Amino acid sequence: MDALCTDLRACTLCADRFAATATRHRPNPVVWFKPGARVLIASQAPGLRVHEANTPFWDQSGRRLRDWLGMTEDEFYDRERVAIVPMAFCFPGYDAKGSDLPPPPVCARTWRAPILEGLDTIRLTILIGGYAQKWHLGTKQGVTDTVAGWRDHAPHTFPLPHPSWRNTAWLKRNSWFETELLPVLRARVREEME
């Protein structure tokens, strides 16, 4: 796993793709996992703030996600217990209008299987957003339907919407998320973090 992490940190597969974005940035894989972790957070891709800080969910989305999970910052960033493995390890960049670009599929094709094979102690998987949900669950439905069907995957897997501020209206429209799903998820997180 150490060699895999070293290779991943040095990855430049998407250098040309990132250079062609509006942000014209270089690859910076944000690697945050170790063997022995019990909780897997499978997310989409780092944002610009994460790219700059080199720490996953080092932004408002991370604060909201930690609240959803009932985790302290120290617990969330404890690689001995929590593995954060996005569908793409680098910030994909923005398009000309300033919108987030999707995670490049080559990243998941190249890195995901060997990483997950090395994380053989995972007991709870949290799937954030459609890209992670489609990859892990094979679902073809949208995020709302996938998250609404969370009981079909619990207690070992929980699909969540992205914790971005952009989803605040979604949270208001789907109040069951906070009243029904989050209490069960927080209890499962506590079990694995003890």
PyMOL commands that set and color helices and strands:
alter all, ss='L'
color gray80, all
select helices_A, chain A and resi 2-9+15-19+48-53+60-69+73-76+105-118+129-137+143-148+150-152+165-173+176-193
alter helices_A, ss='H'
color red, helices_A
select strands_A, chain A and resi 39-42+82-84+124-128+157-160
alter strands_A, ss='S'
color yellow, strands_A
deselect
rebuild
show_as cartoon
